[in-house]
Amino acid sequence: MVVVADSNSPSDVVTGREADLIHATHYANELLLRLMVPPGLLASGTEEEKKKAAAERAPTQTQITQLIEKVAKVYGCNVVENTTSWQFERNEIESEKKIILAPGAGVKGEGIPDVGEVWGVELGLSLGSGKVKTLPLRATLHRRTTTTYILKRESSRKTLSEAVKKFGTFPFSLRQLDDERAAKVGAVECVRGGVLRQYEPAGDADNAPVSRVLTTIAITKNGITRLAAPTTPDLSKFQTDKKIEDEEILKILERPLSKSTGSKKNKNNKKKTAAKKADE
């Protein structure tokens, strides 16, 4: 969702419900990232205090959802149903581990984040109910599956071959193929045979504004590193009268995402100083 100030406004400040949504999305996303830091990883103090912190249990998926929902409620928003964060592996963006916020009936996440993993962390909020509906729009995003099926049409085989050659098992748009018109025809049998997964266009059931943020992170021994993330919004440009007051949430938001390891410049200076002393 793109939010801009009213053209009739004398300033470039966004107000109203859209501003509430931007604030809610920012703080809920920052909270979610901090909840993914393994217990004790960034603990400081004595060895005993570090061991005690490491012995703490990671928050359950239910607890994570409850905390994110608290932030959303402050700003009058709801978490988008079945918002899923996946662990990434080589050539796989939907591994076994996943965190599902506001899961629907019969849906649940599995696993907790750990050091040495890469995750695609998604956060979705809505000014409506958060329930999702399929939109009556043509699907253009697809992805190769592990299903084997003998395709009968030449156009289908050509579409699948080009998709696998260019994108492997990663999602792609039909517009990215050489002949989009032929790809539209070929994709029909591929989807029917299960060799391509079709991503159905979806939106809020109430047609309300929705925000979605995806952050790719690496969890290292020094904490969380953002590998890819949207630009942090300038919250001074989004005016709201709502404010988070929950002490538990405020304490979590104060936590760092990673340890301060110093800049490369400082490290290089230290090396030069050490080398100079060695020469003396």
VENSULSUL-V284656 format. One record per residue. N is the residue number from 1. RES is the residue in one letter. SS is DSSP state (a for helix, b for strand, c for the rest). PHI is phi as a letter, one per 20 degrees, with the letter a starting at -180 (none if undefined). NEAR is the number of other C-alpha atoms within 8 Angstrom. Layout:
# VENSULSUL-V284656
n:res:ss:phi:near
N:RES:SS:PHI:NEAR
N:RES:SS:PHI:NEAR
This chain:
# VENSULSUL-V284656
n:res:ss:phi:near
1:M:c:none:6
2:V:c:d:3
3:V:c:d:6
4:V:c:c:6
5:A:c:f:10
6:D:c:f:7
7:S:c:f:4
8:N:c:e:4
9:S:c:f:7
10:P:c:f:4
11:S:c:c:5
12:D:c:e:9
13:V:c:e:9
14:V:b:e:13
15:T:c:c:11
16:G:c:n:8
17:R:a:f:7
18:E:a:f:10
19:A:a:f:12
20:D:a:g:15
21:L:a:f:14
22:I:a:f:10
23:H:a:f:12
24:A:a:f:14
25:T:a:f:15
26:H:a:f:10
27:Y:a:f:10
28:A:a:f:12
29:N:a:f:10
30:E:a:f:9
31:L:a:f:12
32:L:a:f:10
33:L:a:f:10
34:R:a:f:12
35:L:a:f:10
36:M:c:e:8
37:V:c:f:13
38:P:c:g:10
39:P:c:g:11
40:G:c:n:12
41:L:c:f:10
42:L:c:d:10
43:A:c:f:9
44:S:c:c:6
45:G:c:o:6
46:T:c:f:6
47:E:a:f:6
48:E:a:f:6
49:E:a:f:10
50:K:a:f:12
51:K:a:f:9
52:K:a:f:9
53:A:a:f:10
54:A:a:f:10
55:A:c:f:8
56:E:c:f:8
57:R:c:e:5
58:A:c:f:7
59:P:c:f:7
60:T:c:f:6
61:Q:a:f:10
62:T:a:f:6
63:Q:a:f:8
64:I:a:f:12
65:T:a:f:11
66:Q:a:f:8
67:L:a:f:9
68:I:a:f:12
69:E:a:f:10
70:K:a:f:8
71:V:a:f:12
72:A:a:g:15
73:K:a:f:9
74:V:a:g:11
75:Y:c:d:12
76:G:c:m:8
77:C:c:d:14
78:N:b:c:13
79:V:b:f:14
80:V:c:f:15
81:E:c:g:11
82:N:c:m:10
83:T:b:f:13
84:T:b:d:11
85:S:b:d:11
86:W:b:d:14
87:Q:b:f:15
88:F:b:e:12
89:E:b:c:9
90:R:c:f:5
91:N:c:l:7
92:E:b:b:9
93:I:c:d:11
94:E:c:c:10
95:S:c:e:10
96:E:c:f:8
97:K:c:f:12
98:K:b:b:14
99:I:b:d:13
100:I:b:d:13
101:L:b:e:13
102:A:c:l:10
103:P:c:f:10
104:G:c:e:8
105:A:c:f:4
106:G:c:m:4
107:V:c:d:7
108:K:c:b:8
109:G:c:e:9
110:E:b:b:8
111:G:c:n:8
112:I:c:c:9
113:P:c:f:11
114:D:c:b:8
115:V:c:f:8
116:G:c:n:8
117:E:b:d:11
118:V:b:d:11
119:W:b:c:11
120:G:b:d:13
121:V:b:e:12
122:E:b:d:11
123:L:b:c:12
124:G:b:c:12
125:L:b:c:16
126:S:b:c:16
127:L:c:e:13
128:G:c:d:13
129:S:c:f:11
130:G:c:n:13
131:K:c:f:10
132:V:b:d:10
133:K:b:c:8
134:T:b:f:8
135:L:c:e:8
136:P:c:f:5
137:L:c:c:5
138:R:c:f:6
139:A:c:f:8
140:T:c:c:9
141:L:b:d:11
142:H:b:c:12
143:R:b:b:11
144:R:b:f:13
145:T:c:d:9
146:T:c:e:5
147:T:c:f:6
148:T:c:d:6
149:Y:c:b:7
150:I:c:e:4
151:L:c:f:10
152:K:c:e:6
153:R:c:e:8
154:E:a:f:8
155:S:a:f:10
156:S:a:f:16
157:R:a:f:11
158:K:a:f:9
159:T:a:f:12
160:L:a:f:12
161:S:a:f:8
162:E:a:f:9
163:A:a:f:12
164:V:a:f:10
165:K:a:f:7
166:K:a:e:6
167:F:a:c:9
168:G:c:m:9
169:T:c:d:10
170:F:c:e:10
171:P:c:f:9
172:F:b:b:10
173:S:b:e:9
174:L:a:f:11
175:R:a:f:8
176:Q:a:e:7
177:L:c:e:10
178:D:c:g:5
179:D:c:c:7
180:E:a:f:10
181:R:a:f:6
182:A:a:f:9
183:A:a:f:13
184:K:a:f:9
185:V:a:f:10
186:G:a:f:16
187:A:a:f:12
188:V:a:g:9
189:E:a:f:11
190:C:a:f:13
191:V:a:f:11
192:R:a:f:7
193:G:c:e:9
194:G:c:n:11
195:V:c:e:13
196:L:b:c:13
197:R:b:e:10
198:Q:b:d:10
199:Y:b:e:8
200:E:c:f:9
201:P:c:f:10
202:A:b:c:8
203:G:b:b:10
204:D:b:f:16
205:A:c:f:11
206:D:c:e:7
207:N:c:l:7
208:A:c:e:9
209:P:c:g:10
210:V:b:c:11
211:S:b:d:11
212:R:b:c:10
213:V:b:c:10
214:L:b:c:10
215:T:b:c:12
216:T:b:e:12
217:I:b:c:13
218:A:b:d:12
219:I:b:d:15
220:T:b:d:10
221:K:c:f:7
222:N:c:e:10
223:G:b:o:12
224:I:b:e:11
225:T:b:d:10
226:R:b:e:9
227:L:b:e:8
228:A:b:b:7
229:A:c:b:8
230:P:c:f:7
231:T:c:f:4
232:T:c:f:5
233:P:c:f:5
234:D:c:e:6
235:L:a:f:7
236:S:a:f:6
237:K:a:e:8
238:F:b:c:13
239:Q:c:e:12
240:T:c:b:9
241:D:c:e:4
242:K:c:e:7
243:K:c:b:6
244:I:c:f:8
245:E:c:c:6
246:D:c:f:6
247:E:a:f:6
248:E:a:f:6
249:I:a:f:11
250:L:a:f:10
251:K:a:f:8
252:I:a:f:10
253:L:a:f:11
254:E:a:f:6
255:R:c:f:7
256:P:c:f:8
257:L:c:e:10
258:S:b:b:9
259:K:c:f:8
260:S:c:e:4
261:T:c:d:5
262:G:c:n:6
263:S:c:e:6
264:K:a:f:6
265:K:a:f:6
266:N:a:f:8
267:K:a:f:9
268:N:a:f:8
269:N:a:f:8
270:K:a:f:8
271:K:a:f:8
272:K:a:f:8
273:T:a:f:8
274:A:a:f:8
275:A:a:f:8
276:K:a:f:8
277:K:a:f:7
278:A:a:f:6
279:D:a:f:5
280:E:c:f:4
